[in-house]
Amino acid sequence: MKMIMAVVPRDEAEGVLSALIAAGPAATFTESRGGMLRQAQYTIFVGADEQIVPHVLNIVHDTCHSVVRIERADAEEEGPIFASPVAESASVGGAVIFVWDLEQFAVY
């Protein structure tokens, strides 16, 4: 038995959860916040037999996408004369997935 934990952006969590439920694996989630940009996220937990782990990973991959956000950082007024506005980019969204072995799994 495996535990799959996927951390996904809040705005993509509903699609991931719907796809997982439609495919069969039982999933639960909790709200979380973190990362460099302190974005709201959902942490989704799935207990699954080892054989369906690739299927679960494919579902998350197909329903959760990262994007590149570009923000313009204006130069400071008191900075050096050669300082110019700089565009900064960061990859946001997507999923971070952890998979580990479970010694015991029970539903009560």
Secondary structure, 3 states (H helix, E strand, C coil): CEEEEEEEEHHHHHHHHHHHHHHCCCEEEEEEEECCCCEEEEEEEEEECHHHHHHHHHHHHHHCCEEEEEEEECCCCCCCCCCCCEEEEEEEECCEEEEEECCCCCCC
